[in-house]
Amino acid sequence: MTMNVKQNERLRALTARLVLATGARSDEVFGVNAPLRVCPVGAHVDHQGGVVTGLTIDRSVMMAATPLPEPIFRIESLDFQGAVTVELTAAQPAPTGEWGDYARAAAGVLSARRRLDQGLYAVIGGDLAGAGLSSSAAVLICYVLGLARANRFDLPRRDVAALVQQAENSYIGVASGLLDQSIILFADKGHLTRVTVSDLSVERVSAHEGAPEITVVVAFSGITRALAGSGFNTRVEECHEAARILLDRGGRTAGRRPLLSEAGPELFDRFAAELPENLRRRAAHFFGERRRVIDGVEAWRGGDLTRFGELMSASGESSIRNYECGTPELVTLFELLRDTPGVYGARFSGAGFGGSCVALADPAAGEEIANAVSRGYAAAHPDAAANANCHLCTPAGAARFVGGDD
Ligand code: GLA
């Protein structure tokens, strides 16, 4: 993935600060660039063993790092105050709710798998922190890749994805699935990445030759929200409960945390009416997304961005009506984006409990879309609009090592 001017500048700034702090020589420094992801269709299905789609954009989390001879992980951030020190051979203390939790989470899951004798000094910095574009997964990927490299072992990307999920689930306390990590780790520029979460199989779907270029519009609501403590985990539990009831009605044995993908669309068609209303809606979202992913991949393959965009907006609609997530600000942004000429489709970016809306759009209309959405948003939510912004982004590739000897 080629980095843009801003990313090159950021890598230089990260490296300069690292060299100042450690005195490392340039050949002892490496970088990691982890791009942020968007998910046009296949949202809120990853924790239920569903199939997701995604692509990455030219906004990212980046890290410059150098190995340390002792098992200490020390991190500074361009975006957050203070430095964090993590002992790699000790059990990690309880989370504190601060940015250092991500370093402790990564160290905890990786050291449970491999002994980490070597340490790492890192400086990290990124775009759009807390805007719902998976910056948490991007940060964890930087840490896991960096610590593994300092200890001279390679991890298969599937293992990195699983470790990052484990870090989020067990330490950060978010019951997230594998969407964010797998798109960041497997994306390929110009392709829609389709991931079957149950076996982590990946297909990179190229668009039909001659398919129009796209711009990814990211409209940040001005309101950040950490997923831990939001309604995210409650929704996940509701999906498990819906799956348990469907399996039960179908005479099938449900495990401790049954998945809607195990129940399947047939049981939903037969027993939907027996689900309590809130659980019926969650399941309706899951099985609707299942269909939209199948249709969306075909539309993308055929270069039919109009159809693809309709499915993306239908997915956004279902997040509001069936999954019942989204703040009033995000719903406004969704409607503004969806209804602006030049936009193929729109939806909430991540979980929809704060953060951003994203749209796929015609690059020629990008500036006009950004202006129209900013104006409409300022009129509807003047307070939030003070911190809001709109970014025009281009599709990018997967996380990778950058700079140094690479
Ligand atoms: C967040 C989570 C993901 C996924 C999305 C919604 O980004 O981290 O695992 O559930 O929300 O699709």
Boltz pocket constraint, residues with backbone or C-beta under 6 A from the ligand:
constraints:
  - pocket:
      binder: B
      contacts: [[A, 39], [A, 42], [A, 43], [A, 44], [A, 45], [A, 46], [A, 47], [A, 132], [A, 134], [A, 175], [A, 176], [A, 177], [A, 178], [A, 179], [A, 180], [A, 349], [A, 350], [A, 351]]
      max_distance: 6.0
